[in-house]
């Protein structure tokens, strides 16, 4: 797996946003017609895209479907899923080699993300499925997945993130996300504010898309994000199956953090959850303080967090929330990854009160008492790096 990742980095560089559909359009021009009978589902939004996608995939397990998600946490194969599970590594290598030969022959210029999406589409086109579930990487209108015309668009949330690309106002961010809509598409969303609901209605009407607001179906607190994602996935499933959607039937016990996992290893219990932006951190803390997960003592002995490159204001806000939340002792660290928080930002944050900053997290954890409950949160890239570290 690491050899394959190294090969990809050598030939396609680090993963970063390159807005535009021209490059991926040239790569997929011969492949797109293969999906003429496939229902296309695009999942956009700020937080909750990945969980909503995987929950819908679970409901569709008896139907042929392929699932594109990004970024991967531990394995590149996570981005290539079907009803049978993740793609086999040897098969992925074959598909990547085949696509790389096309890139060379046609002199295509694809980014890391675009090339992997090209490979995913090539893989899925060999036996076109009934459904294609495509999680947007960043934004929507200019993301590679928008080369497809969506039959169904799912929108779990909108909040401020990647503002340097998507804009600073929520309505600007919403319009970028809803660039995935087409005439006769159906948008199903679980937006929280009336302002965003009305904005989404206007965007949908302008392109001739239909719209369903789940806020009108039921009232769930915004910190019940897993329940909201499950209800959204349930509404999508009912639409695809031509079944009647009854919102209350989808409100059931949802395992907290089920999509990222819990593991007991090295005498500790580790819980992984990605809260990589201000809204994600806020909802995580709200959830931990809610009646669903109420506590009389901190639920974690230790909270380890690290972030990708972000503006200093966002980082300070997230650390302040974590410090005041009472969910456990907070330790901030860094990790070895091109997208990790730079050392100078780490230094600037290290003067924040009530937090412990650790450079060597391995040595630090080895010095802890046994049988601790430890939450690992922050950047998904950090969670992936830390999970590999824990495995070794």
Buried (B, 14 or more C-beta within 10 A) or exposed (E): EEEBEEBBEEBBBEBEBBEEBEBBEBBBEEBBEBBEEBBBBBBBBBBBBBBBBBBBBEBBEEBBBBBBBBBBBBBBBBBBBBBEEBBEEEEBBEBBEEBBEBBEEEEBEBBBBBBBBBBBBBBBBEEBBBBBBBBBBBBBBBBBBBBBBBBBBBBBBBBBBBEEEBBEEBBBBBBBBBBBBBEEBBBBBBBBEEEBBEBBBEBBEEBEBBBBBBBEBBEBBBBBBBBBBBBBBBBBBBBBEEEEBEBEEBBEEBEBBEBBBBEEEEEBBBBBBBBBBBBBBBBBBBBBBEEBEEEEEBBBBBBBBBBBBBEEEBBEBBBBBBBEBEBBBBBBBBBEBEBBBEEEBBEEBEEBEEBEBBEEBEEBBEEBEEEBBBBBBBBBBBBBBBBBEBEE
